[in-house]
């Protein structure tokens, strides 16, 4: 049976009791977390030439000559030095590149990464 109304309340405005018909549609986004960062470290040894370490820092880590020499001297004096801080995938790739390049040139240079 029809009573003359269209079932949307008074005047056909689409309102229900207590509903003003206005509202804000909000989209909930999942919270995104920043990716963990990892330090790439070069370890000192008694066999790898200093110039080779400088070359790796320039080639793999895009360091300027001055920055590469500074990092190499830090590694030489303290036994370890930070080459850069990267996301996991990038850090892992850089470590692999250093180790592979050193092995190819018959140097025992060690490179590792650790969570920051």
Rosetta blueprint (number, residue, H / E / L):
1 X L
2 X L
3 X L
4 X L
5 X L
6 X L
7 X L
8 X L
9 X L
10 X H
11 X H
12 X H
13 X L
14 X L
15 X L
16 X L
17 X L
18 X L
19 X L
20 X L
21 X L
22 X L
23 X L
24 X L
25 X L
26 X L
27 X L
28 X L
29 X L
30 X L
31 X L
32 X L
33 X L
34 X L
35 X L
36 X L
37 X E
38 X E
39 X E
40 X E
41 X E
42 X E
43 X E
44 X L
45 X L
46 X L
47 X L
48 X L
49 X L
50 X H
51 X H
52 X H
53 X H
54 X H
55 X H
56 X H
57 X H
58 X H
59 X H
60 X H
61 X H
62 X L
63 X L
64 X L
65 X H
66 X H
67 X H
68 X H
69 X H
70 X H
71 X H
72 X H
73 X H
74 X H
75 X H
76 X H
77 X H
78 X H
79 X L
80 X E
81 X E
82 X E
83 X E
84 X E
85 X E
86 X E
87 X E
88 X H
89 X H
90 X H
91 X H
92 X H
93 X H
94 X H
95 X H
96 X H
97 X H
98 X H
99 X H
100 X H
101 X H
102 X H
103 X H
104 X H
105 X L
106 X L
107 X L
108 X L
109 X L
110 X E
111 X E
112 X E
113 X E
114 X E
115 X E
116 X L
